[in-house]
Amino acid sequence: MPASSKALPPAPTETPDGSARCPYLVVRDPESVRDVLHRPADFSPANALVAVTPLEGPALRVLQRVGFALPPVLASNDTGSHGGIRKVVAGFFTPATVVAMEPRIRELARQAAGNAADQLARTGHTDLVERVAAFPPAVVMLELLGLPVRDLPDLKRWGLDSMELFWGWPDGDRQLELARSAAEFYAWLRRLVAESMAAPGRNLFKSLAEHGLSRTEMCSLGYFLLIAGQETTTQLISTTLFRLLECTAAAGWKDAASEGGARSAVRHVLATESSVPTWRRVAAHDTSIGDNRIPAGTEILLELSGNRITAAAGFETPGRQFQTGPGSSTGLIFGSGIHRCLGAKLAELEAIVIIQEAAAALPGIQLRDHEPAWIRHLSFQAPRTVSVMNRPG
Ligand code: HEM
């Protein structure tokens, strides 16, 4: 440890308005964020999937009844088994597979934009989250994983509910509702895993079984991947659509009908308010970040993009954040190091194609609701709806 090292002040227990506890050390400086991500032996991902709000008895009992368990396999795995499991999953998202998927993504994007145009013509308005952003990423993910494309509305609902249960601030009653949804999802996953073992051809669960994973480990991986592999992309598309139509994106709605325009809008949103703006680590032992001593067990919140979540949650308490660098975290949006996102290329491609096709199919629209409700969880954000109508004239 450097001679000039200093201990951080104790963590505040309450945010300035007294509404929430802040158990995290917020790291904002991109160099420090990268440093933490590249030292997995010092900063473990073991807390990646831990509920932000501790679950209460009734919610826990609902989960226990279906045998719900999330043993560490991928995102939260800090053991030597991570590399091998990651390799199996990465085999379903190779750069060549992703590139080859582009025509299919475009086909789905055109269908979705066409459905939005039809609804607009029929009713005078449509919600672009529901019609354009929600389903194509889920279909693409299931097809790439060799899994049946079914129960999509349920999958979307389960994903949103589980994000709130594990990354939100639900009270006891809400926890119970969300736990029922998570239990339904988990039971569905268990059936899917069993069915996939006997299905013809290659699929994710067969490959994981061949690698030696147990059914519980496969359900844990599926629980994370079936949410992370599509809802985060839906949310990136939703925010980009909203900012484009609000005219605060890097490009205008008309420009977004070109690939270049769509790409710059998506990249701008990724850099400023990505759908996964933060991610967590925990100090595995007494260690340091630069000159600062970090005691074992310190929970760390890494800021990957923008700062809306940490600011909104009151997590910007002086003395408990690092902001010594230039402030841009581009390049860290999908994480970095051995746990870097396996879907980065796919997510960006899907977002660009879907935005481009929507802007091309719906040239004359404007926002109908300028202040939609937003998902604002610890590590996920997006407008819940992007309601539009035809521009007059
Ligand atoms: C806009 C969309 C997405 C964003 C912003 C995003 C962001 C992230 C971030 C920040 C991490 C943590 C990285 C770390 O700990 O260093 C992560 C991990 C991961 N993501 Fe994504 N992701 C997105 C879409 C996807 C998609 C589409 C897939 C799959 C098709 C995917 C699969 C994964 C996996 C498997 C991991 C865990 C990797 C590991 O632990 O080895 N993600 N993602």
Residues whose N, C-alpha, C, O or C-beta is under 5 A from the ligand:
A	BS01	HEM	L74 A75 R86 A228 G229 Q230 T232 T233 L236 S274 S275 V276 W279 I333 F334 G335 S336 I338 H339 R340 C341 L342 G343 L346 A347
